[in-house]
Amino acid sequence: DYLTILNSGNVGIGTTSPSSLLDISGNSNSSDNMVELINTKYNSTSTTGETGILFGWGNHVAARITAFKEGTVNRTGFKIIGEAGFNVPTTIATFRSTGRVGIGTTSPNHQLQVEGGSAESIVNLTTTGYANGLDFILGTDGHAAFWLRENSYIHFGTNATERMRIDPSGNVLVGKTTANDGATAGIEQQGG
């Protein structure tokens, strides 16, 4: 059986017992597509156009995943679009054919570009057990910050060797990893 439609309305392609509205099952290898979406309104020489999947609720479309023509022949990117209010679409992330990724921008100028708009742009890194993490910040006034929110140290290195450390007390240690006993916040250097 290639197509099954149950009394419940569930449709199965490649399965006789679909468990959702559309259930597709097949024996595919990594070079086969399970689903193809082809928008015949556009072709490879088109410079504009989109093809996508819409997600929504009972009264409106809320989000979509879209392949889009980038304004140049044979250049196709990918967008994830969400909703920032009732029927107010906002592009969450853009993946360009050049390999550039934009978060908060549809025209990234670098491999990864995060745009905060009128708010600070913050990239936060966390791990299990350290939920506050590390922030890379670009402020709305142009300042930059490297902000460790954990009670730990920051170290810097070259040639796979630690060269400098800022400990949790604010000591800057050059060529060493611990402050002298009883030292107050300051700068210490190996041999000093």
Secondary structure, DSSP 8 states (H G I E B T S, - for coil): --EEE-TTS-EEES-SS--SSEEE-----TTS-S-----TT--TT-SS-EEEEEEEETTEEEEEEEEEE-SSTT-EEEEEEEESSTT-EEEEEEE-TTS-EEES-SS-SSSEEE--TTS-EEEEEEETTEEEEEEEEE-TTS-EEEEE-SSS-EEEEETTEEEEEE-TT--EEES-SS--TT--SSEEETT-
